[in-house]
Amino acid sequence: MLVSNLFMFTGEAEEAMTFYVALFPQSRIVSVERYGANEAGAEGSVKHAFTFTPSFSLFVEFDAREQLDAVYCALSAQGQNLMPAGSYDFSRHFAWVQDRFGVSSLLILQ
C-alpha cells in the first residue's frame, strides 16, 4: 500500500500526523514546516491552515478485508460515516469515512 500526500490542517496537525503514521504500517513523516520567531503563527507551531471537504478524499486499496475494517474503525472513531463499510455494486467491500480531523478516505478491498 502506498499513500503519499501533503496535508495542511487547522490546529491539530501534529496530532493528525501521529495518528496517521500509527495507523498505516511503514508510514513516516518526511518533513514538518514550523513557524519561526516573528512569523504569522505561534513560534514552533506547524505551518499551514486549511479545511477539508469530502470532495478531497484519500483512496486506499487493501489486500485483506481485516486491514480495511481495522482502518475503517480507527478513522470512523469520532468521525463521520459517509458510506458505511459493506458490499456495494461496484465493490465487494468498500467504505467512505471522514475522520475526526476532517479528512475523508475511500477504502476499497482489491
Backbone as ProteinMPNN parsed JSONL, in Angstrom:
{"seq_chain_A": "MLVSNLFMFTGEAEEAMTFYVALFPQSRIVSVERYGANEAGAEGSVKHAFTFTPSFSLFVEFDAREQLDAVYCALSAQGQNLMPAGSYDFSRHFAWVQDRFGVSSLLILQ", "coords_chain_A": {"N_chain_A": [[0.859, -1.169, 0.0], [0.634, 2.156, -0.906], [0.644, 5.423, 0.019], [0.818, 8.753, -0.562], [0.955, 11.998, 0.401], [0.385, 15.529, 0.834], [-0.519, 17.206, 3.598], [-2.504, 19.762, 5.031], [-3.472, 21.312, 7.93], [-5.859, 22.674, 10.271], [-4.958, 23.671, 13.243], [-4.697, 21.0, 14.515], [-2.492, 19.591, 13.543], [-0.108, 18.152, 14.32], [-1.141, 16.166, 16.013], [-2.799, 14.831, 14.185], [-0.921, 13.917, 12.256], [0.596, 12.114, 13.812], [-1.398, 10.255, 14.399], [-2.065, 9.2, 11.8], [0.417, 8.096, 10.984], [0.72, 6.087, 12.88], [-1.431, 4.499, 12.186], [-1.121, 3.543, 9.526], [0.963, 1.072, 8.384], [4.539, 1.166, 7.995], [4.622, 3.854, 7.379], [5.697, 7.296, 7.384], [6.743, 10.514, 8.602], [7.913, 12.945, 6.554], [8.705, 15.643, 6.452], [8.216, 18.639, 8.373], [6.9, 21.826, 8.489], [7.507, 24.606, 10.461], [6.481, 27.52, 12.278], [8.649, 30.273, 12.735], [10.339, 32.608, 14.918], [8.753, 35.754, 15.049], [7.06, 35.296, 12.869], [3.945, 34.645, 11.092], [2.425, 32.788, 12.602], [2.133, 31.051, 15.82], [5.246, 30.685, 17.379], [7.079, 27.778, 16.658], [4.828, 26.257, 16.176], [3.011, 24.198, 13.817], [3.132, 25.041, 10.399], [0.687, 26.221, 8.02], [-2.761, 26.348, 7.226], [-5.834, 24.936, 6.671], [-8.949, 23.762, 5.57], [-10.791, 20.728, 5.235], [-12.893, 19.075, 2.83], [-15.417, 16.668, 1.833], [-14.938, 16.474, -0.867], [-12.306, 16.196, -1.284], [-10.571, 13.325, -1.008], [-8.773, 10.593, 0.358], [-7.694, 7.709, -1.373], [-7.597, 4.456, -0.676], [-6.372, 1.265, -1.161], [-6.869, -2.11, -0.186], [-5.508, -5.329, 0.588], [-6.596, -7.224, 2.222], [-9.649, -7.885, 3.894], [-9.763, -7.624, 6.665], [-7.751, -5.754, 7.226], [-8.803, -3.456, 6.006], [-11.175, -3.15, 7.507], [-10.099, -2.656, 10.062], [-8.749, -0.195, 9.699], [-10.915, 1.348, 8.89], [-12.475, 1.326, 11.265], [-10.759, 2.735, 12.997], [-10.539, 5.225, 11.683], [-13.203, 6.079, 11.614], [-13.853, 6.457, 14.258], [-14.928, 8.949, 16.318], [-15.454, 10.317, 14.061], [-17.162, 10.614, 10.919], [-19.395, 8.553, 9.193], [-19.581, 8.316, 5.821], [-20.25, 6.537, 3.82], [-21.145, 3.558, 4.979], [-19.056, 0.716, 5.864], [-19.231, -2.009, 3.705], [-20.78, -4.248, 1.299], [-21.067, -3.269, -2.047], [-22.506, -2.427, -5.279], [-20.346, -1.786, -6.922], [-18.154, -2.743, -5.569], [-16.865, -5.422, -3.592], [-16.272, -4.965, -0.961], [-16.289, -1.956, 0.7], [-15.766, 1.361, 1.94], [-16.514, 4.726, 2.921], [-15.306, 7.299, 4.695], [-15.135, 10.03, 6.992], [-12.661, 11.31, 8.937], [-11.851, 12.334, 12.364], [-10.337, 14.586, 11.999], [-11.248, 15.749, 9.756], [-10.53, 14.749, 7.297], [-11.427, 12.88, 4.497], [-11.74, 9.474, 3.518], [-11.599, 6.991, 1.028], [-12.052, 3.675, 1.165], [-11.151, 0.614, -0.117], [-11.517, -2.807, -0.97], [-9.299, -4.777, -2.73]], "CA_chain_A": [[0.0, 0.0, 0.0], [1.4, 3.392, -0.991], [-0.151, 6.646, 0.116], [1.715, 9.886, -0.465], [0.156, 13.219, 0.368], [0.719, 16.718, 1.598], [-1.695, 17.609, 4.36], [-2.471, 21.033, 5.741], [-4.525, 21.233, 8.927], [-6.127, 23.819, 11.132], [-4.858, 23.451, 14.676], [-4.386, 19.678, 15.069], [-1.604, 18.952, 12.576], [0.777, 17.157, 14.924], [-1.979, 15.056, 16.462], [-3.235, 14.1, 12.994], [0.232, 13.212, 11.69], [0.902, 10.986, 14.688], [-2.487, 9.293, 14.206], [-1.939, 8.535, 10.505], [1.637, 7.289, 10.959], [0.444, 4.892, 13.681], [-2.489, 3.711, 11.542], [-0.659, 2.924, 8.291], [2.298, 0.475, 8.552], [5.655, 1.649, 7.187], [4.476, 5.268, 7.022], [6.612, 8.186, 8.114], [6.635, 11.947, 8.355], [9.133, 13.323, 5.855], [9.104, 16.974, 6.905], [7.205, 19.476, 9.008], [7.266, 23.241, 8.491], [7.07, 25.271, 11.692], [6.67, 28.972, 12.336], [9.779, 30.775, 13.497], [10.105, 33.86, 15.637], [8.273, 36.895, 14.273], [6.28, 34.893, 11.695], [2.494, 34.815, 11.227], [1.83, 31.884, 13.59], [2.845, 30.88, 17.091], [6.564, 30.104, 17.172], [7.159, 26.341, 16.915], [3.63, 25.542, 15.716], [3.076, 23.719, 12.443], [2.624, 25.993, 9.408], [-0.438, 25.925, 7.115], [-4.128, 26.264, 7.74], [-6.664, 24.501, 5.567], [-10.032, 22.879, 5.995], [-11.068, 19.68, 4.27], [-14.27, 18.751, 2.478], [-15.437, 15.336, 1.237], [-14.504, 16.48, -2.267], [-10.925, 15.714, -1.205], [-10.567, 12.046, -0.31], [-7.724, 9.62, 0.107], [-8.173, 6.461, -1.942], [-6.69, 3.447, -0.145], [-6.724, -0.103, -1.516], [-6.424, -3.113, 0.777], [-5.457, -6.718, 0.14], [-7.373, -8.056, 3.141], [-10.806, -7.228, 4.499], [-9.436, -7.309, 8.06], [-6.998, -4.497, 7.213], [-9.758, -2.392, 5.694], [-12.067, -2.959, 8.656], [-9.343, -2.047, 11.166], [-8.534, 1.214, 9.359], [-12.254, 1.952, 8.927], [-12.852, 1.55, 12.675], [-9.914, 3.796, 13.549], [-10.877, 6.511, 11.058], [-14.572, 6.488, 11.914], [-13.956, 6.842, 15.669], [-15.105, 10.401, 16.469], [-15.6, 10.88, 12.727], [-18.484, 10.512, 10.301], [-19.502, 7.57, 8.121], [-20.225, 8.846, 4.626], [-20.829, 5.292, 3.285], [-20.676, 2.518, 5.907], [-18.35, -0.436, 5.298], [-20.132, -3.049, 3.259], [-20.757, -4.669, -0.096], [-21.776, -2.373, -2.949], [-22.496, -2.893, -6.663], [-19.037, -1.528, -7.52], [-17.08, -3.323, -4.765], [-17.306, -6.434, -2.625], [-16.153, -4.358, 0.373], [-15.944, -0.55, 0.478], [-16.237, 2.329, 2.936], [-16.126, 6.128, 2.753], [-15.378, 7.817, 6.057], [-14.44, 11.283, 7.287], [-12.126, 11.139, 10.294], [-12.052, 13.444, 13.315], [-9.579, 15.746, 11.543], [-11.929, 16.284, 8.581], [-10.033, 14.115, 6.08], [-12.256, 11.734, 4.105], [-10.994, 8.382, 2.887], [-12.302, 5.933, 0.326], [-11.35, 2.432, 1.471], [-11.688, -0.409, -1.019], [-10.862, -4.108, -0.996], [-8.896, -5.118, -4.101]], "C_chain_A": [[0.902, 1.226, 0.0], [0.442, 4.556, -0.962], [0.85, 7.774, 0.307], [0.895, 11.156, -0.607], [0.798, 14.332, 1.166], [-0.562, 17.143, 2.295], [-1.456, 18.963, 5.002], [-3.683, 21.056, 6.661], [-4.722, 22.563, 9.63], [-6.036, 23.347, 12.573], [-4.413, 22.106, 15.186], [-3.391, 18.916, 14.203], [-0.742, 17.869, 13.214], [0.003, 15.944, 15.415], [-2.414, 14.2, 15.271], [-2.08, 13.311, 12.382], [0.578, 11.977, 12.505], [-0.135, 9.88, 14.517], [-2.298, 8.51, 12.91], [-0.703, 7.64, 10.442], [1.448, 6.01, 11.781], [-0.544, 3.957, 12.985], [-1.992, 2.942, 10.325], [0.77, 2.407, 8.46], [3.3, 1.061, 7.557], [5.472, 3.09, 6.716], [5.444, 6.099, 7.853], [6.319, 9.631, 7.744], [7.962, 12.379, 7.754], [9.617, 14.696, 6.314], [7.911, 17.696, 7.508], [7.719, 20.914, 8.972], [6.672, 23.901, 9.72], [7.327, 26.776, 11.593], [7.884, 29.297, 13.196], [9.382, 32.049, 14.233], [9.686, 34.943, 14.648], [7.582, 36.507, 12.957], [4.802, 34.934, 12.052], [1.841, 33.932, 12.285], [2.645, 31.82, 14.861], [4.174, 30.159, 16.845], [6.574, 28.621, 17.57], [5.945, 25.556, 16.468], [3.779, 25.187, 14.24], [2.448, 24.748, 11.502], [1.466, 25.393, 8.635], [-1.754, 25.853, 7.863], [-5.04, 25.978, 6.556], [-7.787, 23.648, 6.125], [-10.347, 21.91, 4.867], [-12.557, 19.59, 3.99], [-14.257, 17.344, 1.902], [-15.046, 15.315, -0.242], [-13.024, 16.113, -2.379], [-10.963, 14.425, -0.414], [-9.317, 11.257, -0.65], [-8.377, 8.391, -0.495], [-7.168, 5.398, -1.53], [-7.218, 2.065, -0.496], [-6.115, -1.073, -0.514], [-6.44, -4.497, 0.147], [-6.342, -7.617, 0.99], [-8.496, -7.245, 3.778], [-10.521, -6.81, 5.946], [-8.66, -5.998, 8.168], [-7.941, -3.318, 6.991], [-10.64, -2.108, 6.9], [-11.366, -2.291, 9.831], [-9.118, -0.554, 10.919], [-9.861, 1.963, 9.404], [-12.671, 2.269, 10.364], [-12.055, 2.699, 13.286], [-10.286, 5.16, 12.987], [-12.27, 6.99, 11.441], [-14.777, 6.857, 13.381], [-13.926, 8.366, 15.777], [-15.226, 11.097, 15.11], [-17.021, 10.713, 12.224], [-18.424, 9.469, 9.185], [-20.255, 8.195, 6.956], [-20.884, 7.715, 3.837], [-20.294, 4.176, 4.17], [-19.987, 1.363, 5.184], [-19.358, -1.508, 4.929], [-19.932, -3.384, 1.804], [-21.616, -3.716, -0.923], [-21.7, -2.937, -4.371], [-21.104, -2.785, -7.291], [-17.878, -2.159, -6.759], [-17.633, -4.358, -3.797], [-17.151, -5.957, -1.191], [-15.568, -2.958, 0.211], [-16.45, 0.27, 1.65], [-15.745, 3.714, 2.55], [-16.355, 6.778, 4.098], [-14.629, 9.138, 6.145], [-13.964, 11.19, 8.73], [-12.293, 12.402, 11.136], [-11.284, 14.705, 12.929], [-10.182, 16.371, 10.287], [-11.474, 15.688, 7.259], [-10.955, 12.939, 5.741], [-11.401, 10.74, 3.329], [-11.946, 7.407, 2.245], [-11.47, 4.672, 0.53], [-11.968, 1.317, 0.635], [-10.84, -1.684, -0.955], [-10.542, -4.44, -2.446], [-9.565, -6.396, -4.549]], "O_chain_A": [[1.824, 1.326, 0.809], [-0.453, 4.67, -1.8], [1.645, 7.745, 1.246], [0.221, 11.362, -1.616], [1.632, 14.106, 2.044], [-1.572, 17.41, 1.644], [-0.354, 19.27, 5.456], [-4.807, 20.838, 6.209], [-3.868, 23.449, 9.586], [-6.951, 22.689, 13.068], [-3.779, 22.06, 16.241], [-3.455, 17.688, 14.145], [-0.661, 16.763, 12.679], [0.453, 14.811, 15.245], [-2.396, 12.972, 15.351], [-2.254, 12.145, 12.027], [0.827, 10.911, 11.944], [0.214, 8.7, 14.494], [-2.364, 7.281, 12.92], [-0.77, 6.536, 9.9], [1.967, 4.958, 11.407], [-0.489, 2.743, 13.183], [-2.401, 1.8, 10.112], [1.693, 3.198, 8.657], [2.948, 1.405, 6.429], [6.109, 3.503, 5.747], [5.941, 5.655, 8.888], [5.725, 9.92, 6.705], [9.014, 12.203, 8.368], [10.812, 14.888, 6.539], [6.757, 17.402, 7.196], [8.849, 21.182, 9.382], [5.478, 23.772, 9.99], [8.254, 27.23, 10.923], [8.116, 28.682, 14.237], [8.237, 32.497, 14.168], [10.217, 35.024, 13.541], [7.529, 37.315, 12.031], [4.446, 35.226, 13.194], [0.794, 34.299, 12.818], [3.7, 32.442, 14.976], [4.205, 29.13, 16.169], [6.14, 28.255, 18.663], [5.998, 24.329, 16.383], [4.566, 25.794, 13.514], [1.364, 25.265, 11.774], [1.298, 24.174, 8.609], [-1.83, 25.357, 8.987], [-5.018, 26.698, 5.557], [-7.575, 22.885, 7.068], [-10.188, 22.235, 3.69], [-13.381, 19.982, 4.817], [-13.195, 16.857, 1.514], [-14.844, 14.241, -0.808], [-12.552, 15.758, -3.459], [-11.355, 14.436, 0.753], [-8.86, 11.25, -1.793], [-9.514, 8.068, -0.151], [-6.019, 5.422, -1.972], [-8.357, 1.724, -0.177], [-4.99, -0.883, -0.051], [-7.271, -4.798, -0.711], [-6.79, -8.664, 0.523], [-8.318, -6.084, 4.148], [-10.985, -5.762, 6.395], [-8.884, -5.218, 9.094], [-7.88, -2.314, 7.701], [-10.831, -0.95, 7.273], [-11.957, -1.46, 10.519], [-9.278, 0.257, 11.831], [-9.924, 3.087, 9.9], [-13.166, 3.361, 10.642], [-12.606, 3.533, 14.003], [-10.343, 6.143, 13.725], [-12.491, 8.193, 11.578], [-15.769, 7.502, 13.719], [-12.956, 8.99, 15.347], [-15.114, 12.32, 15.021], [-17.968, 10.675, 13.01], [-17.526, 9.493, 8.343], [-21.423, 8.561, 7.086], [-21.949, 7.905, 3.251], [-19.102, 3.873, 4.117], [-20.299, 1.07, 4.03], [-20.223, -1.872, 5.725], [-19.024, -2.868, 1.153], [-22.745, -3.397, -0.55], [-20.902, -3.837, -4.631], [-20.735, -3.623, -8.114], [-16.741, -2.125, -7.23], [-18.724, -4.197, -3.251], [-17.814, -6.475, -0.292], [-14.483, -2.793, -0.346], [-17.446, -0.084, 2.28], [-14.691, 3.861, 1.931], [-17.483, 6.806, 4.59], [-13.623, 9.344, 5.467], [-14.77, 11.012, 9.643], [-12.815, 13.412, 10.663], [-11.547, 15.779, 13.471], [-9.697, 17.395, 9.804], [-11.976, 16.076, 6.204], [-11.232, 12.099, 6.598], [-10.481, 11.106, 2.598], [-12.966, 7.035, 2.826], [-10.313, 4.613, 0.112], [-13.18, 1.105, 0.68], [-9.612, -1.631, -0.895], [-11.426, -4.39, -3.301], [-9.35, -6.844, -5.675]]}, "name": "protein", "num_of_chains": 1, "seq": "MLVSNLFMFTGEAEEAMTFYVALFPQSRIVSVERYGANEAGAEGSVKHAFTFTPSFSLFVEFDAREQLDAVYCALSAQGQNLMPAGSYDFSRHFAWVQDRFGVSSLLILQ"}
